[in-house]
Amino acid sequence: MAGPHGDRRQGLSVRLRLTLSYAGFLVVANAALLAAVWVFLLRGRSDTLDVPDRSDFLRALDPGNFGPVVFVPAGILVLAFLLLFGLVGGWILAGRMLTPLVRITDATRRVANGPHFHRIRLPGRRDEFRELADSFDTMLARLEAHVAEQQRFAANASHELRTPLAVTQALLDVARNDPDHDIRELVERLRVVNTRAIGLTEALLLLSRVNQRSFTREHVDLSLMAEEATETLLPLAEKHGITIETSGDTSITLGSPALLLQLTTNLLHNAIGHNLPDQGAVWVTTGVRADTAVLTVENTGEKLTPRSVATLTEPFQRGTERLHTGHAGVGLGLAIVKSITQAHDGTLTLTPRPAGGLRVTVRLPAASAHTRTDDERT
């Protein structure tokens, strides 16, 4: 099957075009030089340097005008020599100049047909080719990391989705082999498993949507998102004796209200779920620091190590035992938070609290007051 450019005809190589360009320029330049020598030095018709007219150029065909020296045939030989010299020299010079480009082309072919760990690593001083090679190496490094992440995600997602299906199959087998089994208990267990599978599927769909950045941006106040998430999850927190304290100033950024509410809700839900068995606490603060909208969620809980905290944003990674949510979770809460933050050009920082628990800080670009005023007018 032909590629996207399969209908294009094969043209001259860049090296050959450079060679012809060098040789042609060399011949033209020297032809002009020989013409100038003949016109101004070899005419012998005047002691002054005059601008030649048409008759002067026609006399170039008459060797008798130059005495014993036959200038025109000698000039033709010189031009022929210069043409040959220009072709050979241009071919060599073009080859040396295009060596880095050939190396880059070979690297792209190897990557297209094989693994992504190959790098160009072009030596030499920094020039246009070196910058191109370095940019290509950077792109390959990011591509390799992205492919590895997608492979891990696909493997983990397959495992997580297989678990509820396997549990469902086991429950149905038990019910089939034991007709006297309590149907109500079976239905309830199937409902729980099915609910978890639905939650996992919805989380995967949300994560895919966030990674595509297919959302409309508008002004969002993170303090309002914090209040709404707190109001939604307050019954769950009160049920398990966890207090939630919300404070801070107005913190406006540009983004999707639905996604930023999901981010805040996930953080708060995670803080409630991974907390102390009793008398736990969650603190939610918002503010603006150096043109950055900041949302911070802290919670009490078990002591964590920096090493364990560093893996919490990976898909299907779970930290301490979930105590207060009523189910095991799908392991995508903080992964979704990370993706939403990156989709809004922000940064996510997780830090273990010395007394136990976790501090999560989301930093997003703040919307300027001038921009907000213009938006309100429209």
Long-range contacts (C-beta under 8 A, 24 or more apart in sequence): 14-94, 14-98, 14-101, 15-91, 15-94, 15-95, 15-98, 16-91, 16-94, 18-90, 18-93, 18-94, 18-97, 18-98, 19-87, 19-90, 19-91, 19-94, 20-87, 20-90, 21-90, 22-86, 22-89, 22-90, 22-93, 22-94, 23-83, 23-86, 23-87, 23-90, 24-86, 25-86, 26-82, 26-83, 26-85, 26-86, 26-90, 27-79, 27-82, 27-83, 27-86, 30-78, 30-79, 30-82, 31-79, 34-75, 34-78, 34-79, 38-71, 38-75, 42-66, 42-69, 42-71, 100-124, 100-129, 100-130, 100-132, 100-133, 101-129, 103-133, 104-129, 104-132, 104-133, 104-136, 107-136, 108-136, 111-140, 116-140, 116-143, 116-144, 116-147, 117-144, 152-314, 152-315, 153-315, 156-315, 156-316, 156-331, 157-204, 157-315, 157-316, 159-316, 160-200, 160-316, 160-330, 160-331, 161-197, 161-200, 161-201, 164-193, 164-194, 164-196, 164-197, 164-200, 165-197, 167-193, 168-193, 168-194, 192-327, 195-327, 196-327, 196-328, 196-330, 199-330, 200-330, 200-332, 203-330, 203-332, 203-336, 204-332, 206-262, 206-336, 207-315, 207-332, 207-335, 207-336, 207-339, 210-259, 210-336, 210-339, 210-340, 210-343, 211-339, 211-343, 213-343, 215-255, 215-256, 215-258, 215-259, 215-343, 216-256, 217-254, 217-255, 217-256, 218-254, 218-255, 218-256, 218-257, 218-375, 219-252, 219-253, 219-254, 219-367, 219-372, 219-375, 220-252, 220-253, 220-254, 220-255, 220-256, 220-257, 220-260, 221-250, 221-251, 221-252, 222-251, 222-252, 222-253, 222-260, 222-264, 222-286, 222-293, 222-294, 222-295, 222-364, 223-248, 223-249, 223-250, 223-251, 223-286, 225-257, 225-260, 225-261, 225-263, 225-264, 225-295, 226-264, 226-268, 226-284, 226-286, 226-295, 228-261, 228-264, 229-261, 229-264, 229-265, 229-267, 229-268, 229-284, 230-268, 230-284, 232-265, 233-265, 233-268, 233-269, 233-272, 236-269, 236-272, 236-324, 236-325, 237-272, 237-282, 237-324, 239-324, 240-272, 240-275, 240-278, 240-280, 240-323, 240-324, 241-278, 241-279, 241-280, 242-272, 242-275, 242-276, 242-280, 242-281, 242-282, 242-324, 243-280, 243-281, 243-282, 244-268, 244-272, 244-281, 244-282, 244-283, 244-284, 245-281, 245-282, 245-283, 245-284, 246-284, 246-285, 247-283, 247-284, 247-285, 248-284, 248-285, 248-286, 248-287, 249-286, 249-287, 249-288, 250-286, 250-288, 251-286, 251-287, 251-288, 251-293, 251-294, 251-295, 251-366, 252-288, 252-293, 252-366, 252-367, 252-372, 253-293, 253-344, 253-346, 253-364, 253-365, 253-366, 253-367, 254-344, 254-365, 254-367, 255-344, 255-364, 256-344, 259-340, 259-343, 259-344, 260-340, 260-344, 262-336, 262-340, 263-295, 263-336, 263-337, 263-340, 263-341, 263-362, 264-295, 264-297, 266-333, 266-334, 266-336, 266-337, 267-295, 267-297, 267-334, 267-337, 267-360, 267-362, 268-297, 269-325, 269-333, 270-333, 270-334, 270-360, 271-297, 271-298, 271-299, 271-358, 271-360, 272-299, 272-324, 272-325, 273-322, 273-323, 273-324, 273-325, 273-329, 274-299, 274-301, 274-302, 274-319, 274-320, 274-321, 274-322, 274-323, 274-357, 274-358, 275-299, 275-300, 275-301, 275-323, 275-324, 275-357, 276-300, 276-301, 276-323, 276-356, 277-323, 280-324, 288-366, 291-365, 291-366, 291-368, 292-363, 292-364, 292-365, 292-366, 293-363, 293-364, 293-365, 293-366, 293-367, 294-361, 294-362, 294-363, 294-364, 295-361, 295-362, 295-364, 296-359, 296-360, 296-361, 296-362, 297-359, 297-360, 298-353, 298-357, 298-358, 298-359, 298-360, 299-357, 299-358, 300-353, 300-355, 300-356, 300-357, 301-356, 301-357, 301-358, 302-356, 302-357, 303-352, 303-355, 303-356, 304-352, 304-353, 304-356, 304-357, 304-358, 305-352, 306-352, 309-350, 309-351, 309-352, 309-358, 310-350, 312-350, 312-358, 313-337, 313-338, 313-348, 313-350, 319-358, 334-360, 337-362
